[in-house]
């Protein structure tokens, strides 16, 4: 069994308490432990890019979306006027979400 920090983390399967225990004391550090809290968010946000990559590897044509992905327009990196959108979804440059109807 891998006893490194990442090895211990890859083998936990009960939940956050196990992850924190694996990172506790001299076996880990505060900095790595703090990263655990955002790990799920980061993993979730990689899903659209991973699916896009898998389609390209299979030779499928890229999907052209009529609506932006859920993460677009919700942070600095996914700004509708920013370089990421310009590179991966140029059809949404300058996109403005519709105001919610009342």
C-alpha atoms as an extended CHARMM CRD file, in Angstrom:
* protein
*
       102  EXT
         1         1  UNK       CA              0.0000000000        0.0000000000        0.0000000000  PROA      1               0.0000000000
         2         2  UNK       CA              1.2470000000        3.4750000000       -0.9030000000  PROA      2               0.0000000000
         3         3  UNK       CA              1.9700000000        5.4090000000        2.2950000000  PROA      3               0.0000000000
         4         4  UNK       CA              2.6400000000        8.7910000000        0.6590000000  PROA      4               0.0000000000
         5         5  UNK       CA              0.1650000000       11.6080000000        1.2790000000  PROA      5               0.0000000000
         6         6  UNK       CA             -1.4140000000       11.2790000000       -2.1720000000  PROA      6               0.0000000000
         7         7  UNK       CA             -1.3730000000        7.4920000000       -1.9060000000  PROA      7               0.0000000000
         8         8  UNK       CA             -3.2930000000        7.6150000000        1.3570000000  PROA      8               0.0000000000
         9         9  UNK       CA             -5.7990000000       10.0560000000       -0.1240000000  PROA      9               0.0000000000
        10        10  UNK       CA             -6.3790000000        7.9060000000       -3.1940000000  PROA      10              0.0000000000
        11        11  UNK       CA             -7.2160000000        4.9370000000       -0.9670000000  PROA      11              0.0000000000
        12        12  UNK       CA             -9.7820000000        6.5400000000        1.3430000000  PROA      12              0.0000000000
        13        13  UNK       CA            -13.3780000000        5.6310000000        0.6060000000  PROA      13              0.0000000000
        14        14  UNK       CA            -15.4370000000        6.5550000000        3.6670000000  PROA      14              0.0000000000
        15        15  UNK       CA            -15.5080000000       10.3270000000        3.3410000000  PROA      15              0.0000000000
        16        16  UNK       CA            -14.0000000000       13.5840000000        4.4980000000  PROA      16              0.0000000000
        17        17  UNK       CA            -13.0860000000       12.3640000000        8.0070000000  PROA      17              0.0000000000
        18        18  UNK       CA            -10.7660000000        9.7640000000        6.4540000000  PROA      18              0.0000000000
        19        19  UNK       CA             -9.2440000000       12.3640000000        4.1490000000  PROA      19              0.0000000000
        20        20  UNK       CA             -8.5650000000       14.7080000000        7.0460000000  PROA      20              0.0000000000
        21        21  UNK       CA             -7.1370000000       11.8700000000        9.1290000000  PROA      21              0.0000000000
        22        22  UNK       CA             -4.8350000000       10.9250000000        6.2460000000  PROA      22              0.0000000000
        23        23  UNK       CA             -3.5730000000       14.5010000000        6.1410000000  PROA      23              0.0000000000
        24        24  UNK       CA             -3.2710000000       15.0030000000        9.9050000000  PROA      24              0.0000000000
        25        25  UNK       CA             -0.2430000000       15.8540000000       12.0010000000  PROA      25              0.0000000000
        26        26  UNK       CA              3.1900000000       15.2240000000       10.5470000000  PROA      26              0.0000000000
        27        27  UNK       CA              1.7410000000       13.1350000000        7.7110000000  PROA      27              0.0000000000
        28        28  UNK       CA              0.3900000000       16.2090000000        5.9510000000  PROA      28              0.0000000000
        29        29  UNK       CA              0.2060000000       19.9430000000        6.2580000000  PROA      29              0.0000000000
        30        30  UNK       CA             -2.3510000000       22.6870000000        6.6880000000  PROA      30              0.0000000000
        31        31  UNK       CA             -1.8950000000       23.8590000000        3.1020000000  PROA      31              0.0000000000
        32        32  UNK       CA             -2.7610000000       20.5020000000        1.5520000000  PROA      32              0.0000000000
        33        33  UNK       CA             -5.5670000000       19.9700000000        4.0320000000  PROA      33              0.0000000000
        34        34  UNK       CA             -7.1290000000       23.2980000000        3.0420000000  PROA      34              0.0000000000
        35        35  UNK       CA             -7.1210000000       22.2180000000       -0.5980000000  PROA      35              0.0000000000
        36        36  UNK       CA             -9.4130000000       19.2790000000        0.2240000000  PROA      36              0.0000000000
        37        37  UNK       CA            -12.3560000000       21.6470000000        0.7120000000  PROA      37              0.0000000000
        38        38  UNK       CA            -12.2750000000       22.8400000000       -2.8960000000  PROA      38              0.0000000000
        39        39  UNK       CA            -11.3210000000       19.5240000000       -4.4640000000  PROA      39              0.0000000000
        40        40  UNK       CA            -14.9130000000       18.5450000000       -5.2830000000  PROA      40              0.0000000000
        41        41  UNK       CA            -15.6290000000       21.9040000000       -6.9350000000  PROA      41              0.0000000000
        42        42  UNK       CA            -12.5030000000       21.7080000000       -9.0580000000  PROA      42              0.0000000000
        43        43  UNK       CA            -13.2510000000       18.1030000000      -10.0450000000  PROA      43              0.0000000000
        44        44  UNK       CA            -16.8240000000       19.0160000000      -10.9960000000  PROA      44              0.0000000000
        45        45  UNK       CA            -15.6800000000       21.9580000000      -13.1040000000  PROA      45              0.0000000000
        46        46  UNK       CA            -13.3200000000       19.7520000000      -15.1030000000  PROA      46              0.0000000000
        47        47  UNK       CA            -16.1400000000       17.5040000000      -16.3710000000  PROA      47              0.0000000000
        48        48  UNK       CA            -17.1600000000       19.5800000000      -19.4400000000  PROA      48              0.0000000000
        49        49  UNK       CA            -13.5340000000       19.9160000000      -20.5690000000  PROA      49              0.0000000000
        50        50  UNK       CA            -12.9170000000       16.2010000000      -20.0470000000  PROA      50              0.0000000000
        51        51  UNK       CA            -16.0080000000       15.2810000000      -22.0620000000  PROA      51              0.0000000000
        52        52  UNK       CA            -14.9280000000       17.6740000000      -24.8280000000  PROA      52              0.0000000000
        53        53  UNK       CA            -11.4640000000       16.0760000000      -24.8550000000  PROA      53              0.0000000000
        54        54  UNK       CA            -12.9240000000       12.5550000000      -25.0180000000  PROA      54              0.0000000000
        55        55  UNK       CA            -15.1190000000       13.5150000000      -28.0020000000  PROA      55              0.0000000000
        56        56  UNK       CA            -12.0760000000       14.8810000000      -29.8360000000  PROA      56              0.0000000000
        57        57  UNK       CA            -10.0560000000       11.7170000000      -29.0790000000  PROA      57              0.0000000000
        58        58  UNK       CA            -12.8670000000        9.6160000000      -30.5650000000  PROA      58              0.0000000000
        59        59  UNK       CA            -12.8490000000       11.8080000000      -33.6600000000  PROA      59              0.0000000000
        60        60  UNK       CA            -16.3400000000       13.1760000000      -32.9990000000  PROA      60              0.0000000000
        61        61  UNK       CA            -17.1630000000       16.6400000000      -34.2340000000  PROA      61              0.0000000000
        62        62  UNK       CA            -17.0600000000       19.2830000000      -31.4980000000  PROA      62              0.0000000000
        63        63  UNK       CA            -20.4870000000       20.1440000000      -30.1170000000  PROA      63              0.0000000000
        64        64  UNK       CA            -21.7330000000       23.6250000000      -30.8790000000  PROA      64              0.0000000000
        65        65  UNK       CA            -23.8550000000       24.7820000000      -27.9660000000  PROA      65              0.0000000000
        66        66  UNK       CA            -26.8170000000       27.1170000000      -28.1790000000  PROA      66              0.0000000000
        67        67  UNK       CA            -26.5740000000       27.8990000000      -24.4600000000  PROA      67              0.0000000000
        68        68  UNK       CA            -23.3910000000       28.3810000000      -22.4160000000  PROA      68              0.0000000000
        69        69  UNK       CA            -22.2010000000       25.6310000000      -20.0580000000  PROA      69              0.0000000000
        70        70  UNK       CA            -23.2650000000       26.0420000000      -16.4320000000  PROA      70              0.0000000000
        71        71  UNK       CA            -19.8780000000       27.3830000000      -15.2910000000  PROA      71              0.0000000000
        72        72  UNK       CA            -19.6080000000       30.0980000000      -17.9280000000  PROA      72              0.0000000000
        73        73  UNK       CA            -20.0730000000       33.6600000000      -16.7390000000  PROA      73              0.0000000000
        74        74  UNK       CA            -19.6610000000       32.7450000000      -13.0670000000  PROA      74              0.0000000000
        75        75  UNK       CA            -16.0560000000       33.6900000000      -12.3520000000  PROA      75              0.0000000000
        76        76  UNK       CA            -13.1070000000       35.6460000000      -13.7070000000  PROA      76              0.0000000000
        77        77  UNK       CA            -11.7710000000       32.7280000000      -15.7500000000  PROA      77              0.0000000000
        78        78  UNK       CA            -15.1550000000       32.0580000000      -17.3370000000  PROA      78              0.0000000000
        79        79  UNK       CA            -15.9590000000       35.7200000000      -18.0920000000  PROA      79              0.0000000000
        80        80  UNK       CA            -18.0110000000       35.9990000000      -21.2850000000  PROA      80              0.0000000000
        81        81  UNK       CA            -15.6110000000       38.7180000000      -22.4180000000  PROA      81              0.0000000000
        82        82  UNK       CA            -12.4550000000       36.8420000000      -21.4300000000  PROA      82              0.0000000000
        83        83  UNK       CA             -9.7840000000       34.8440000000      -23.2480000000  PROA      83              0.0000000000
        84        84  UNK       CA            -10.9970000000       31.3900000000      -22.1330000000  PROA      84              0.0000000000
        85        85  UNK       CA            -14.4320000000       31.8560000000      -23.6820000000  PROA      85              0.0000000000
        86        86  UNK       CA            -12.8190000000       33.3890000000      -26.7800000000  PROA      86              0.0000000000
        87        87  UNK       CA            -10.6940000000       30.2490000000      -27.1980000000  PROA      87              0.0000000000
        88        88  UNK       CA            -13.1360000000       27.4520000000      -26.3700000000  PROA      88              0.0000000000
        89        89  UNK       CA            -16.5940000000       28.9330000000      -27.0540000000  PROA      89              0.0000000000
        90        90  UNK       CA            -16.2710000000       32.0350000000      -29.2410000000  PROA      90              0.0000000000
        91        91  UNK       CA            -20.0000000000       31.9560000000      -29.9910000000  PROA      91              0.0000000000
        92        92  UNK       CA            -20.5450000000       33.2280000000      -26.4260000000  PROA      92              0.0000000000
        93        93  UNK       CA            -18.2130000000       36.2460000000      -26.5050000000  PROA      93              0.0000000000
        94        94  UNK       CA            -20.2620000000       39.1380000000      -25.1400000000  PROA      94              0.0000000000
        95        95  UNK       CA            -23.1170000000       36.8310000000      -24.0820000000  PROA      95              0.0000000000
        96        96  UNK       CA            -25.4490000000       38.3270000000      -21.4830000000  PROA      96              0.0000000000
        97        97  UNK       CA            -27.7250000000       35.9650000000      -19.5500000000  PROA      97              0.0000000000
        98        98  UNK       CA            -31.3930000000       36.7120000000      -19.7470000000  PROA      98              0.0000000000
        99        99  UNK       CA            -32.8370000000       38.3790000000      -16.6740000000  PROA      99              0.0000000000
       100       100  UNK       CA            -35.0160000000       35.9900000000      -14.6770000000  PROA      100             0.0000000000
       101       101  UNK       CA            -38.7070000000       36.5190000000      -15.3320000000  PROA      101             0.0000000000
       102       102  UNK       CA            -40.8930000000       37.4900000000      -12.4120000000  PROA      102             0.0000000000
